[in-house]
């Protein structure tokens, strides 16, 4: 018998509820993303309440059957406003190898405080879905293209089942479901929003397309690339293997009206080229380039999350907001190897305190090295290489220097 779901805001703190699915995955999806088996009923257990947001733990069996039973039980958190009203809902996807999902939970609570239900979905092989003996996420992105394809397929099926369930909830706005992803979660979100017309808004944070290029060039997947090469895999063969799950394969200009991208201009994890390729394929949607690497945006996460919430609310309310490049004032923080003729090579940490040109080619810096704190002026001439002048804060001559940098 199908149960009519009880509004979640009225659940007691220890109550578990089983709810039915509304329908199979959307029929317009390519066959490879449709359920292999119908997802099981959703188990909902109420948790704590903070700042007018009620939290719940959710679980259900995945529509994809992997070799690991732990991975086949989808895990999620729901962060729902306590106000008695209709809300839009946002699916939140986390970064690769995330363990405690602290950043994503903070974002989800912010969305809840802004009048949206946020469903934080645990990706395949992460958290409690990792089999014993395996680190969170280690089985989702591996040197096996077949494993990557199956993991992304399962992630999309899990997103589909989350959408199906949200559509059954009486307090979720009809036609009011969106998605936000961070890093790997953003890549999955980019794919999902390209495939699924029921997703009316999306925010991609340090994500992109051309997944084979990302795996081949990312700072975080150097070991995976090495093992692929050892097994005879080339970038060209990887492109063929991953074509069916690459966001670039499905992106269309129709995305331009309901997608926001937020990326780091010096990102060594999801390279700028991968973000730009998806941006062009998606019809050049709104994009905010931050003067950071992959992790720097989260140094100003309060503003980052507020811009995300504002964008989504604007889309759901039919009042899209316009975002300029100054929408988020991110901090540029760099690990550097500095060389000058007097003190030779030394390591340091540098923060850019001001841009000195409209093109962001020149900056005023403050930093500290293994020898001394210093102030300087830098010219960003080549990717990963600066030149400029520095002076020790303790006094001394102004000296020219070269900097090899890695931007957070």
C-alpha positions as CSV (number, residue, x, y, z in Angstrom):
1,X,0.0,0.0,0.0
2,X,1.3,3.5,-0.9
3,X,1.5,5.8,2.1
4,X,0.7,9.5,1.8
5,X,3.8,11.2,3.2
6,X,3.5,13.1,6.4
7,X,4.9,16.7,6.2
8,X,8.4,16.3,7.6
9,X,8.2,19.4,9.8
10,X,5.8,17.6,12.0
11,X,7.8,14.5,12.7
12,X,9.0,13.7,16.2
13,X,12.7,13.6,16.9
14,X,12.9,9.7,16.8
15,X,10.2,8.9,14.2
16,X,11.1,6.9,11.1
17,X,8.9,7.1,8.1
18,X,8.8,5.0,4.9
19,X,7.7,6.9,1.8
20,X,7.0,5.6,-1.7
21,X,8.5,6.8,-5.0
22,X,6.4,9.0,-7.3
23,X,7.6,7.5,-10.6
24,X,10.5,5.8,-12.4
25,X,13.4,7.9,-13.5
26,X,12.5,10.5,-16.2
27,X,11.8,8.8,-19.5
28,X,13.9,11.3,-21.5
29,X,17.2,10.1,-19.9
30,X,19.6,8.0,-22.0
31,X,19.1,4.4,-21.3
32,X,22.4,4.0,-19.4
33,X,21.1,6.4,-16.7
34,X,17.8,4.7,-16.1
35,X,17.3,2.6,-13.0
36,X,18.7,-0.9,-13.2
37,X,16.3,-1.8,-10.4
38,X,13.6,0.3,-8.7
39,X,15.0,2.2,-5.7
40,X,13.7,1.1,-2.4
41,X,11.4,3.2,-0.1
42,X,13.0,6.2,1.7
43,X,13.6,5.8,5.4
44,X,13.4,9.2,7.1
45,X,14.6,9.7,10.7
46,X,14.3,13.1,12.3
47,X,17.4,14.7,13.9
48,X,18.3,18.0,15.5
49,X,16.9,21.4,14.8
50,X,19.2,24.5,14.5
51,X,18.3,28.1,13.5
52,X,14.8,27.3,12.2
53,X,16.1,24.4,10.1
54,X,15.1,20.8,10.9
55,X,17.5,18.1,10.0
56,X,16.7,14.5,8.9
57,X,18.7,11.4,8.0
58,X,17.5,9.7,4.8
59,X,18.4,6.3,3.3
60,X,17.1,4.2,0.4
61,X,18.4,1.4,-1.9
62,X,20.1,2.7,-5.0
63,X,18.7,2.1,-8.5
64,X,22.1,0.8,-9.5
65,X,23.5,-2.4,-8.1
66,X,27.3,-2.4,-7.5
67,X,29.4,-5.3,-6.2
68,X,29.4,-3.7,-2.7
69,X,26.3,-3.8,-0.4
70,X,27.4,-0.8,1.6
71,X,27.5,1.3,-1.6
72,X,24.0,0.2,-2.7
73,X,22.3,2.0,0.2
74,X,22.0,5.7,-0.6
75,X,22.7,8.0,2.4
76,X,21.5,11.6,2.6
77,X,20.7,14.5,5.0
78,X,17.7,16.7,4.5
79,X,17.8,20.3,5.9
80,X,14.3,21.7,5.9
81,X,12.9,25.1,7.0
82,X,10.5,24.8,9.9
83,X,8.2,27.5,8.6
84,X,4.8,26.1,7.4
85,X,5.1,27.0,3.7
86,X,6.0,25.7,0.3
87,X,9.7,25.6,-0.5
88,X,11.9,24.9,-3.4
89,X,14.4,22.1,-2.9
90,X,18.1,21.8,-3.8
91,X,20.1,18.7,-4.1
92,X,23.7,19.2,-2.8
93,X,26.6,17.1,-4.0
94,X,30.0,17.1,-2.2
95,X,33.6,17.0,-3.2
96,X,35.7,13.9,-3.9
97,X,37.0,11.9,-0.9
98,X,34.9,14.0,1.5
99,X,34.5,12.4,4.9
100,X,32.5,14.5,7.3
101,X,30.8,16.7,4.7
102,X,31.3,19.7,6.9
103,X,31.4,22.3,4.2
104,X,28.4,20.8,2.3
105,X,26.4,20.7,5.6
106,X,27.2,24.3,6.2
107,X,26.0,25.2,2.7
108,X,22.8,23.1,3.2
109,X,22.0,24.8,6.5
110,X,22.5,28.2,4.7
111,X,20.1,27.2,2.0
112,X,17.6,26.0,4.7
113,X,17.9,29.4,6.4
114,X,17.2,31.1,3.1
115,X,13.9,29.2,2.6
116,X,15.0,26.2,0.6
117,X,15.0,22.5,1.5
118,X,18.5,21.1,0.9
119,X,19.0,17.4,0.4
120,X,22.7,16.6,0.8
121,X,23.3,13.4,-1.1
122,X,26.3,11.1,-0.4
123,X,27.9,10.1,-3.6
124,X,28.8,6.5,-4.4
125,X,31.6,5.0,-2.3
126,X,31.8,7.9,0.0
127,X,31.2,8.1,3.8
128,X,29.1,5.2,5.0
129,X,28.9,4.0,1.4
130,X,32.6,3.1,1.4
131,X,33.1,-0.7,1.9
132,X,35.2,-1.7,4.9
133,X,38.9,-1.2,4.3
134,X,38.5,1.5,1.7
135,X,38.9,5.3,2.2
136,X,35.9,7.5,1.5
137,X,35.7,8.0,-2.3
138,X,38.7,5.9,-3.2
139,X,36.6,3.5,-5.3
140,X,34.6,6.2,-7.2
141,X,37.6,7.6,-9.2
142,X,40.2,5.0,-9.9
143,X,42.5,3.9,-12.7
144,X,39.7,1.8,-14.2
145,X,37.6,3.7,-16.7
146,X,34.9,1.1,-16.3
147,X,34.6,1.7,-12.6
148,X,34.5,5.5,-13.2
149,X,31.6,5.0,-15.7
150,X,29.6,2.9,-13.3
151,X,30.2,5.3,-10.4
152,X,29.0,8.3,-12.4
153,X,26.0,6.3,-13.7
154,X,25.1,5.4,-10.1
155,X,25.5,9.0,-9.0
156,X,23.0,10.1,-11.7
157,X,20.6,7.4,-10.8
158,X,20.8,8.5,-7.1
159,X,20.1,12.1,-8.1
160,X,17.2,10.9,-10.1
161,X,15.7,9.0,-7.2
162,X,16.2,12.0,-5.0
163,X,14.2,14.1,-7.5
164,X,11.5,11.5,-7.6
165,X,11.2,11.5,-3.9
166,X,11.2,15.2,-3.5
167,X,8.4,15.5,-6.0
168,X,6.2,13.4,-3.6
169,X,6.7,15.8,-0.7
170,X,3.7,18.1,-0.2
171,X,5.8,21.0,1.1
172,X,8.1,21.1,-1.9
173,X,7.2,23.5,-4.7
174,X,6.1,21.9,-7.9
175,X,8.7,22.7,-10.6
176,X,11.1,24.0,-7.9
177,X,14.0,21.6,-7.7
178,X,17.6,22.6,-8.3
179,X,21.1,21.3,-7.7
180,X,24.5,22.5,-6.3
181,X,27.8,20.6,-6.6
182,X,31.3,21.2,-5.3
183,X,34.4,19.9,-7.1
184,X,33.6,16.3,-8.1
185,X,30.0,17.0,-7.0
186,X,30.0,19.9,-9.4
187,X,31.0,17.7,-12.3
188,X,28.2,15.3,-11.4
189,X,25.8,18.3,-11.0
190,X,26.9,19.7,-14.4
191,X,26.1,16.3,-15.9
192,X,22.8,16.0,-14.1
193,X,21.5,19.5,-15.0
194,X,22.5,18.7,-18.7
195,X,20.4,15.5,-18.6
196,X,17.5,16.3,-16.3
197,X,14.8,18.9,-17.4
198,X,13.3,18.7,-13.9
199,X,16.3,20.5,-12.5
200,X,15.3,24.2,-12.9
201,X,18.4,25.8,-11.5
202,X,22.0,24.8,-10.8
203,X,25.2,26.1,-9.3
204,X,28.5,24.5,-10.2
205,X,31.3,25.4,-7.7
206,X,34.8,24.6,-9.0
207,X,33.4,22.1,-11.5
208,X,33.5,21.8,-15.3
209,X,33.4,19.4,-18.2
210,X,35.8,17.3,-20.2
211,X,36.2,14.7,-17.5
212,X,39.0,12.8,-19.3
213,X,41.1,16.0,-19.5
214,X,40.5,16.8,-15.8
215,X,41.6,13.3,-14.8
216,X,44.7,13.6,-17.0
217,X,45.8,17.0,-15.8
218,X,44.5,17.4,-12.3
219,X,46.9,17.8,-9.4
220,X,44.8,15.3,-7.4
221,X,44.8,12.5,-9.9
222,X,48.5,12.3,-10.8
223,X,48.7,8.8,-9.2
224,X,45.6,7.6,-11.1
225,X,47.0,8.9,-14.4
226,X,50.3,7.1,-13.8
227,X,48.5,3.8,-13.2
228,X,46.4,4.3,-16.3
229,X,49.5,4.9,-18.4
230,X,51.1,1.8,-16.9
231,X,48.0,-0.2,-17.9
232,X,48.2,1.1,-21.5
233,X,45.5,3.8,-21.3
234,X,46.1,7.0,-23.2
235,X,44.1,10.3,-23.0
236,X,42.5,9.4,-26.4
237,X,41.3,6.0,-25.2
238,X,40.1,7.5,-21.9
239,X,38.1,10.0,-23.9
240,X,36.4,7.2,-25.8
241,X,35.7,5.3,-22.5
242,X,34.3,8.2,-20.6
243,X,32.4,9.9,-23.5
244,X,29.0,8.6,-22.3
245,X,29.3,10.1,-18.8
246,X,31.2,13.4,-19.7
247,X,29.1,16.6,-19.0
248,X,30.5,17.9,-22.3
249,X,28.6,15.2,-24.2
250,X,25.2,16.5,-23.1
251,X,25.7,20.2,-22.4
252,X,23.6,22.5,-24.5
253,X,23.0,26.3,-24.8
254,X,19.6,25.8,-23.0
255,X,21.6,25.6,-19.8
256,X,22.6,29.3,-20.1
257,X,19.4,30.6,-18.4
258,X,19.5,28.5,-15.2
259,X,23.2,27.7,-14.4
260,X,25.8,29.6,-12.4
261,X,29.4,28.6,-12.5
262,X,32.0,29.7,-9.9
263,X,35.6,28.8,-10.7
264,X,39.1,29.5,-9.7
265,X,41.2,31.1,-12.4
266,X,44.4,29.3,-11.3
267,X,42.8,25.9,-10.4
268,X,45.3,23.0,-10.6
269,X,42.6,20.5,-9.7
270,X,39.8,21.3,-12.2
271,X,41.9,23.2,-14.8
272,X,40.5,26.4,-16.2
273,X,40.3,24.9,-19.7
274,X,37.9,22.3,-18.5
275,X,35.6,24.9,-16.9
276,X,35.8,27.1,-20.0
277,X,34.9,24.2,-22.3
278,X,31.8,23.4,-20.3
279,X,30.9,27.1,-20.1
280,X,31.0,27.4,-23.9
281,X,29.1,24.1,-24.4
282,X,26.4,25.3,-21.9
283,X,25.7,28.5,-23.9
284,X,28.0,30.8,-21.8
285,X,25.9,30.9,-18.6
286,X,26.8,33.3,-15.7
287,X,30.3,32.6,-14.5
288,X,32.3,34.1,-11.7
289,X,36.1,33.8,-12.0
290,X,37.9,34.0,-8.6
291,X,41.6,34.9,-8.3
292,X,42.2,31.6,-6.6
293,X,43.0,27.9,-7.1
294,X,40.6,25.1,-6.2
295,X,40.4,25.6,-2.4
296,X,40.7,29.3,-2.1
297,X,37.0,30.0,-2.8
298,X,36.2,28.4,0.6
299,X,38.3,30.9,2.5
300,X,35.4,33.3,1.9
301,X,32.7,30.6,2.0
302,X,30.2,32.8,3.8
303,X,29.9,35.1,0.8
304,X,30.3,32.1,-1.6
305,X,27.3,30.3,0.0
306,X,25.2,33.5,0.2
307,X,25.8,34.2,-3.6
308,X,24.7,30.5,-4.2
309,X,21.6,30.9,-2.2
310,X,20.7,34.3,-3.8
311,X,21.2,32.9,-7.3
312,X,19.0,29.9,-6.6
313,X,16.2,31.9,-4.9
314,X,16.2,34.3,-7.8
315,X,15.8,31.4,-10.3
316,X,13.0,29.8,-8.3
317,X,11.2,33.1,-7.9
318,X,11.5,34.0,-11.6
319,X,13.7,36.9,-10.8
320,X,17.2,36.0,-12.0
321,X,20.0,38.1,-10.5
322,X,23.0,39.5,-12.4
323,X,26.4,38.7,-10.9
324,X,29.5,40.6,-11.6
325,X,33.1,39.5,-11.1
326,X,33.2,41.3,-7.8
327,X,30.2,39.3,-6.4
328,X,32.6,37.3,-4.2
329,X,35.8,39.0,-2.9
330,X,38.0,35.9,-2.7
331,X,41.4,35.8,-1.0
332,X,44.3,34.8,-3.2
333,X,46.7,32.7,-1.1
334,X,49.8,31.1,-2.7
335,X,52.5,28.7,-1.6
336,X,55.6,29.9,-3.3
337,X,59.2,29.1,-4.0
338,X,61.1,32.4,-4.1
339,X,64.5,32.9,-5.7
340,X,66.7,36.0,-5.6
341,X,70.4,36.3,-5.9
342,X,71.1,37.2,-2.2
343,X,69.1,34.6,-0.3
344,X,68.8,32.0,-3.1
345,X,65.8,29.6,-2.9
346,X,63.3,29.6,-0.1
347,X,59.7,28.6,0.5
348,X,56.9,30.9,1.7
349,X,53.2,31.7,1.9
350,X,52.0,34.8,0.1
351,X,48.6,36.6,0.2
352,X,47.7,39.1,-2.5
353,X,46.3,42.1,-0.7
354,X,45.3,44.1,-3.7
355,X,45.1,43.9,-7.5
356,X,47.1,46.7,-9.2
357,X,45.6,46.4,-12.6
358,X,42.2,45.7,-14.3
359,X,43.7,42.6,-15.9
360,X,44.9,41.2,-12.5
361,X,48.4,40.9,-13.9
362,X,49.9,43.0,-11.1
363,X,49.3,42.6,-7.4
364,X,50.6,43.9,-4.0
365,X,51.6,41.1,-1.8
366,X,52.3,40.3,1.9
367,X,54.1,37.1,2.7
368,X,56.4,35.2,5.0
369,X,59.3,32.9,4.0
370,X,61.6,30.7,5.9
371,X,63.9,33.7,6.3
372,X,61.7,36.8,6.8
373,X,58.3,38.4,6.4
374,X,58.1,40.7,3.3
375,X,56.1,43.0,1.2
376,X,56.3,42.9,-2.6
377,X,54.8,43.7,-6.0
378,X,54.3,40.8,-8.4
379,X,53.7,40.5,-12.1
380,X,51.8,37.4,-13.1
381,X,53.5,36.8,-16.4
382,X,53.2,33.0,-17.0
383,X,51.0,30.3,-15.6
384,X,52.5,29.4,-12.3
385,X,55.3,31.9,-12.5
386,X,55.6,35.5,-11.1
387,X,58.3,38.1,-11.1
388,X,58.6,41.3,-9.0
389,X,60.2,43.2,-6.3
390,X,60.2,42.5,-2.6
391,X,61.6,44.1,0.6
392,X,61.9,42.6,4.0
393,X,59.5,44.1,6.6
394,X,62.5,44.1,9.0
395,X,64.4,46.4,6.6
396,X,66.9,46.1,3.9
397,X,67.2,46.7,0.2
398,X,64.5,46.2,-2.5
399,X,65.4,43.1,-4.5
400,X,64.1,41.5,-7.7
401,X,62.7,38.0,-7.4
402,X,61.1,35.1,-9.3
403,X,58.3,33.1,-7.8
404,X,57.0,29.6,-8.7
405,X,53.5,29.5,-7.2
406,X,50.7,27.1,-6.4
407,X,47.5,29.0,-5.8
408,X,44.9,27.6,-3.3
